[in-house]
Amino acid sequence: MFMFRSKRNILSRRLLEAHRRRAQQQSSDERVELGSLLKRLQENQLQMLLSAVGSRGQDSSNCVLLPREDEPHVLCCQAWRWPDLRQESELRRLPVCRTATDPVYICCNPYHWSRLCQPGELLHVLAYEN
């Protein structure tokens, strides 16, 4: 049965499993939204994203590009880094990301983003990172 699964399907499944390990509570809407995002990625993009998530950003991973239309980077950051992230304004792109000036695409690698914290939130955010 496993020999008939595509590599793309296997990569998507591994990314969803990594998300489930990090998420305490996951709604069905979040699962559907994340699943549809993963379907939009090509096989090489899935591999890059899995590499970044698996190493927690320790390796020099590439940008994973998607159209800017519906803030896919926020969803990726919520799924694999900060489940309590509320909006795009809490994120800042790291200098390692090369897509800052791209008008069409945005990087969805959650380890190419940092989070802005309010003064009382620092300890709460650090707890999610570990």
Protein Blocks (a to p, Z undefined) as FASTA:
>chain_A
ZZmpcfklmmmmmmmmmmmmmpmbdcfklmmmmmmmmmmpcfklmmmmmmmmmnnomacc
ddddddfklopmlmmmmmmmmmmbfbfklpccdfklcklmpmkbccfbfklcccdddfkl
mmmmmmmmZZ
